[in-house]
């Protein structure tokens, strides 16, 4: 993964009263809310004997180990040892905390050793919260960068998703790509079906994308679970209905269809077959409509080379 960036790791609504355990960015982590309801994160391991803290509980915003009841403050320091209740815990008895922040209804985790940036990546013209949007997430058996690359590839729709993309042709027309700083923007239309179907795909580093297609406006966050698996979050909004109850009902139908049919039965079986599993510059023979994906792969390669120096 590209270091020193904010990655989406879960929806904020999933972090409630008790600890939540996740595997993200190659690490097992635990999330909990402190007394002010601020989300905290640490490696999912008690420094005492290595128990999984995510199987414990929270007491007044303190994370308690399920093995021996040691309690840890929001900053990671151990504040109470039941076995020695009157003794001050050793200084080394503290959690390996991880920078996280809550924004846009999501929990974001900082990936690298440098100080976290002030804000998370988000599209300026997309509301951070929406009364008409619906969100969900899915795990993929491929690296996260494959998902980012594939999301630029709109022209596979009439072949892989002929029912959902009914009316979309196979030819990409009026295609354009532009780069603003690290952001990548592509647009065009699918021609050859029932007229022309416009599309727009935008990318913000390290792995946030926006797809506008057939009246749907979809924000996608792709995050590595580890080197071989990805966790992907979708937020769907649509342009047909604006009354929140009906809009959300249509959104839930779209999300169900997307996760259970479009991704689960159509995209994922093909993604499993792509070789190499983790492509780099020069591994694929690009065509003109792949310009967005090519620029992303090149950007990612540059970032990884820079991080390796």
C-alpha positions as CSV (number, residue, x, y, z in Angstrom):
1,X,0.0,0.0,0.0
2,X,1.0,3.6,-0.4
3,X,2.1,4.8,3.1
4,X,1.4,8.1,4.9
5,X,-2.3,8.2,3.8
6,X,-5.7,8.0,5.2
7,X,-7.6,4.7,4.5
8,X,-11.2,4.0,5.2
9,X,-11.4,0.9,7.5
10,X,-15.1,0.7,8.5
11,X,-18.3,2.7,8.9
12,X,-18.4,4.8,12.1
13,X,-21.8,3.2,13.0
14,X,-20.1,-0.1,13.5
15,X,-18.0,1.2,16.4
16,X,-20.4,1.1,19.4
17,X,-20.2,0.3,23.1
18,X,-17.9,-2.7,22.9
19,X,-14.6,-3.2,21.1
20,X,-14.5,-4.0,17.4
21,X,-11.8,-6.1,15.9
22,X,-10.7,-5.7,12.3
23,X,-7.9,-6.7,10.0
24,X,-6.9,-3.8,7.8
25,X,-3.7,-2.7,6.1
26,X,-2.1,-6.1,7.1
27,X,-2.7,-5.6,10.9
28,X,-5.1,-6.8,13.4
29,X,-6.6,-3.7,15.1
30,X,-9.2,-3.0,17.8
31,X,-11.5,0.0,17.8
32,X,-13.5,1.5,20.7
33,X,-15.0,4.7,21.8
34,X,-13.6,6.7,24.7
35,X,-15.7,8.6,27.3
36,X,-16.2,11.5,24.9
37,X,-17.4,9.0,22.2
38,X,-14.2,9.6,20.1
39,X,-13.1,6.5,18.3
40,X,-9.7,5.1,19.3
41,X,-7.6,2.4,17.8
42,X,-4.7,0.1,18.7
43,X,-3.0,-3.1,17.8
44,X,-5.4,-5.9,18.8
45,X,-3.0,-7.4,21.4
46,X,-2.8,-6.9,25.1
47,X,0.9,-6.1,26.0
48,X,0.6,-8.3,29.1
49,X,0.2,-11.8,27.5
50,X,-1.0,-11.1,24.0
51,X,-4.7,-11.7,24.3
52,X,-7.1,-10.2,21.7
53,X,-8.5,-7.0,23.1
54,X,-11.3,-7.0,20.7
55,X,-12.9,-9.9,22.6
56,X,-12.9,-7.9,25.8
57,X,-15.2,-5.0,26.9
58,X,-15.1,-1.3,27.6
59,X,-15.6,0.2,31.1
60,X,-16.2,3.9,31.1
61,X,-14.4,4.3,27.9
62,X,-11.4,2.2,29.0
63,X,-10.5,-0.9,27.0
64,X,-10.4,-4.0,29.3
65,X,-8.5,-7.1,28.4
66,X,-10.7,-10.3,28.6
67,X,-7.8,-12.4,30.0
68,X,-6.9,-10.6,33.2
69,X,-9.0,-7.5,33.2
70,X,-6.2,-5.0,32.7
71,X,-7.7,-1.6,31.7
72,X,-6.2,0.8,29.2
73,X,-6.9,4.6,28.8
74,X,-7.7,6.2,25.4
75,X,-4.0,7.1,25.0
76,X,-3.0,3.5,25.5
77,X,-1.6,3.6,29.0
78,X,-2.6,0.9,31.4
79,X,-4.5,2.5,34.3
80,X,-5.6,-0.5,36.3
81,X,-4.3,-4.0,37.0
82,X,-6.8,-6.1,39.0
83,X,-4.0,-8.5,40.1
84,X,-2.1,-5.6,41.7
85,X,-4.9,-2.9,42.3
86,X,-2.7,-0.6,44.4
87,X,0.4,-0.7,42.2
88,X,1.2,1.6,39.4
89,X,1.4,-0.3,36.1
90,X,4.8,-0.5,34.4
91,X,5.4,2.2,31.8
92,X,5.8,-0.5,29.2
93,X,2.3,-1.8,29.9
94,X,0.7,0.3,27.1
95,X,-1.1,-0.3,23.8
96,X,0.4,0.3,20.4
97,X,-2.1,3.0,19.4
98,X,-2.9,3.9,15.8
99,X,-4.1,7.3,14.5
100,X,-7.7,7.2,13.4
101,X,-10.3,9.8,12.7
102,X,-14.1,9.9,12.1
103,X,-15.4,11.8,9.0
104,X,-18.1,11.3,6.4
105,X,-19.7,8.6,8.5
106,X,-16.5,6.6,8.2
107,X,-13.5,5.6,10.3
108,X,-10.2,6.5,8.6
109,X,-6.8,5.0,9.6
110,X,-3.4,6.6,9.0
111,X,-1.1,4.2,7.3
112,X,2.4,5.5,7.9
113,X,5.0,6.8,10.4
114,X,4.6,10.5,9.6
115,X,2.2,12.8,11.4
116,X,-1.3,12.4,10.0
117,X,-2.6,15.1,7.6
118,X,-5.3,17.4,8.7
119,X,-8.2,16.1,6.6
120,X,-9.3,13.0,4.8
121,X,-9.6,12.8,1.0
122,X,-13.1,13.6,-0.2
123,X,-14.7,15.1,-3.3
124,X,-15.6,18.8,-2.8
125,X,-18.9,18.6,-4.6
126,X,-20.1,15.4,-2.8
127,X,-21.9,15.9,0.5
128,X,-20.1,14.2,3.4
129,X,-23.5,12.9,4.7
130,X,-26.6,12.3,2.7
131,X,-30.2,11.6,3.7
132,X,-30.8,9.8,0.3
133,X,-27.7,7.7,0.1
134,X,-27.2,4.1,1.2
135,X,-23.9,2.4,2.0
136,X,-22.6,-1.1,2.5
137,X,-19.3,-3.0,2.1
138,X,-17.8,-6.2,0.7
139,X,-14.6,-8.2,0.9
140,X,-12.7,-9.1,-2.2
141,X,-10.2,-12.0,-2.7
142,X,-7.9,-9.7,-4.7
143,X,-5.5,-6.8,-3.7
144,X,-7.1,-3.4,-3.2
145,X,-5.2,-1.8,-6.1
146,X,-6.9,-4.2,-8.5
147,X,-10.3,-2.8,-7.3
148,X,-9.1,0.8,-7.9
149,X,-7.8,-0.1,-11.3
150,X,-11.0,-2.0,-12.3
151,X,-13.3,0.9,-11.2
152,X,-11.8,3.0,-14.1
153,X,-12.8,0.3,-16.5
154,X,-16.4,1.2,-17.3
155,X,-16.4,-0.4,-20.8
156,X,-16.6,-4.0,-19.3
157,X,-20.2,-3.3,-18.3
158,X,-22.0,-4.5,-21.4
159,X,-20.0,-7.8,-21.3
160,X,-19.9,-8.7,-17.6
161,X,-23.2,-6.9,-16.5
162,X,-25.5,-6.9,-19.6
163,X,-28.7,-6.9,-17.5
164,X,-27.7,-4.1,-15.0
165,X,-26.1,-2.0,-17.8
166,X,-28.9,-2.6,-20.2
167,X,-28.7,-0.1,-23.1
168,X,-25.0,0.6,-22.6
169,X,-22.8,0.0,-25.7
170,X,-19.3,-1.4,-25.9
171,X,-17.6,1.6,-27.6
172,X,-16.1,4.3,-25.5
173,X,-16.7,7.7,-27.2
174,X,-15.7,11.3,-26.3
175,X,-13.2,9.9,-23.8
176,X,-11.0,12.3,-21.8
177,X,-8.6,12.0,-18.9
178,X,-7.1,14.8,-16.8
179,X,-4.8,14.9,-13.8
180,X,-5.0,17.7,-11.2
181,X,-2.2,17.2,-8.7
182,X,-2.7,13.6,-7.6
183,X,-6.3,13.4,-8.6
184,X,-7.3,11.6,-11.8
185,X,-10.5,12.4,-13.7
186,X,-12.0,10.4,-16.7
187,X,-15.2,10.9,-18.6
188,X,-16.9,9.7,-21.8
189,X,-19.9,7.7,-22.9
190,X,-20.7,4.1,-23.9
191,X,-21.9,4.1,-27.4
192,X,-23.5,1.4,-29.5
193,X,-26.4,0.3,-27.4
194,X,-29.6,2.2,-26.9
195,X,-28.0,5.6,-27.5
196,X,-25.1,7.0,-25.5
197,X,-24.7,6.5,-21.8
198,X,-22.4,9.1,-20.2
199,X,-20.0,8.2,-17.4
200,X,-17.5,9.9,-15.1
201,X,-14.8,8.3,-12.9
202,X,-12.8,10.4,-10.4
203,X,-9.9,9.3,-8.2
204,X,-8.4,10.8,-5.0
205,X,-5.4,9.2,-3.4
206,X,-4.8,6.7,-2.0
207,X,-8.0,4.8,-3.0
208,X,-11.2,6.9,-3.0
209,X,-13.2,6.9,-6.2
210,X,-16.5,8.4,-7.5
211,X,-18.5,6.8,-10.4
212,X,-21.3,8.6,-12.0
213,X,-23.3,6.4,-14.4
214,X,-27.0,6.0,-15.3
215,X,-28.2,8.5,-12.7
216,X,-26.2,6.8,-9.9
217,X,-23.5,8.7,-8.0
218,X,-21.3,6.1,-6.2
219,X,-18.4,6.8,-3.9
220,X,-16.1,3.8,-3.4
221,X,-13.3,3.4,-0.9
222,X,-10.9,0.4,-1.4
223,X,-8.7,-0.6,1.5
224,X,-6.2,-3.5,1.9
225,X,-7.1,-6.2,4.4
226,X,-3.7,-7.7,3.6
227,X,-1.6,-8.3,0.5
228,X,-4.2,-10.6,-1.1
229,X,-7.6,-9.3,0.1
230,X,-9.5,-6.0,0.0
231,X,-12.3,-4.4,1.9
232,X,-14.4,-2.1,-0.3
233,X,-17.1,0.4,0.9
234,X,-19.8,1.7,-1.4
235,X,-22.1,4.7,-1.0
236,X,-24.9,4.9,-3.5
237,X,-27.0,7.9,-4.3
238,X,-29.4,8.2,-7.2
239,X,-31.0,11.0,-9.2
240,X,-34.5,9.7,-9.8
241,X,-36.1,10.2,-6.4
242,X,-35.2,12.8,-3.9
243,X,-37.8,12.1,-1.2
244,X,-35.5,10.3,1.4
245,X,-37.7,7.3,2.3
246,X,-38.2,6.3,-1.4
247,X,-34.7,7.3,-2.3
248,X,-33.2,5.1,0.4
249,X,-35.5,2.2,-0.6
250,X,-34.3,2.4,-4.2
251,X,-30.7,2.8,-2.9
252,X,-31.0,-0.4,-0.7
253,X,-32.3,-2.3,-3.8
254,X,-29.3,-1.0,-5.8
255,X,-26.9,-2.0,-3.0
256,X,-28.3,-5.4,-2.7
257,X,-28.1,-5.9,-6.5
258,X,-24.6,-4.6,-6.6
259,X,-23.2,-6.7,-3.8
260,X,-25.0,-10.0,-4.4
261,X,-25.2,-10.0,-8.2
262,X,-23.0,-7.4,-9.9
263,X,-20.0,-8.0,-7.7
264,X,-20.6,-11.3,-6.1
265,X,-21.6,-13.3,-9.1
266,X,-20.2,-11.3,-12.0
267,X,-17.1,-9.2,-11.1
268,X,-15.4,-11.3,-8.4
269,X,-15.2,-14.5,-10.5
270,X,-13.4,-12.6,-13.3
271,X,-11.2,-10.6,-10.9
272,X,-10.0,-13.9,-9.5
273,X,-8.6,-14.9,-12.9
274,X,-6.6,-11.7,-13.6
275,X,-2.9,-12.2,-14.0
276,X,-0.6,-11.1,-12.6
277,X,-2.5,-10.7,-9.4
278,X,-0.8,-7.4,-8.6
279,X,0.2,-5.7,-11.9
280,X,2.7,-3.0,-12.3
281,X,3.7,-0.6,-15.1
282,X,4.3,-2.7,-18.3
283,X,2.4,-5.8,-17.2
284,X,-0.7,-4.8,-19.2
285,X,-1.1,-3.6,-22.7
286,X,-3.3,-0.6,-22.4
287,X,-5.7,0.9,-24.9
288,X,-6.9,4.4,-25.1
289,X,-9.9,3.9,-22.7
290,X,-7.5,2.6,-20.1
291,X,-5.8,5.9,-19.6
292,X,-7.3,6.5,-16.1
293,X,-6.2,3.0,-14.9
294,X,-2.8,3.4,-16.4
295,X,-2.2,6.7,-14.7
296,X,-3.3,5.2,-11.4
297,X,-0.9,2.3,-11.7
298,X,1.9,4.7,-12.6
299,X,1.1,7.0,-9.7
300,X,1.1,4.1,-7.3
301,X,4.4,2.7,-8.6
302,X,6.0,6.2,-8.1
303,X,4.7,6.4,-4.6
304,X,6.0,3.0,-3.7
305,X,9.4,3.7,-5.2
306,X,9.6,6.9,-3.2
307,X,8.6,5.2,0.0
308,X,11.3,2.5,-0.5
309,X,14.2,5.1,-0.7
